[in-house]
């Protein structure tokens, strides 16, 4: 039986303008090579791992991780 994707909740539809096809296409093309091949693998476990990695790549492309400045000094946490 083929699993189908669930429709997005209404609160995600408000951000559809931000997910343009060009950004998603670039994210797919720059995903690791094994992911693009693995998504079509005959073994379910490999397909699932590839799908999770592709999803992570897509999320990272539309919401890049914050750049960390290694030269910035850490501030001590105040005791409450």
N, C-alpha and C positions, 0 to 999 in steps of 0.2 A: 504494500500500500504506500502511495506517495504522500508525503507530508506536505501540506500547503502552508504558506506564510499567513500569519494572522494579520488583519488590517491594523494600521497604526491607530492608537488612541487619539481622540480629538485634540488633546493638548500638543501632540506632535505636529499636527497639521498646521499649526500657527508658524512653525519653523520651516515649512517646505520651501519657502523662497530662498532660504539659506543653503539648501542642499541642491545646488545646481548640477546638471548632468556632467559638465566639464570637470568639476572638482571630483565627482565620484569616479568618472572615467580615468582621470589621472591617478587617483588613489588605487584603483584596480590595477592599472598598468605598472605602478611602482611597488605593488605588493611583492613579497618574496616569490621567486619563480616556482618553488615547490607548492605554494598555495594555489597558483593559477593552474598547475597541473593536477595537484591533489584534489581539487574540487570536483574533478571528473573521474577520480579513481574508482575502481570496482569494489574496493573494500570500504565498508561503511565507516569504520573507525577513522580511516585516513580522510575520508570526505568530511567527517565531523570536525576533525582537528583543523583541516584546511579552512572550513567554513568559519570556525572560531577565529582563526588567525586573520582571515580576510575581513571579518567584522571588526576586529581590533584595528587593522590597518585603516579601514574606512572611518572609524571613530577618531583615530589619531589625525587623519587628514582633515576632517571637518572641525575638529577641536584639538589643535596641536597642544602638545604638552608644554607646560611652562618651562622656559629656558632658565637654568640655574646658573647663577654667577658664582663660580668656585672661589673667586677672590673676595667675596663679601664675607665679612666676619659674622659669626653667629651671635645673636643677642641672647643673653641669659633669660630664662623664663622667670617671671616674678612669682613668688610664693603667695598664694591667696590666704 
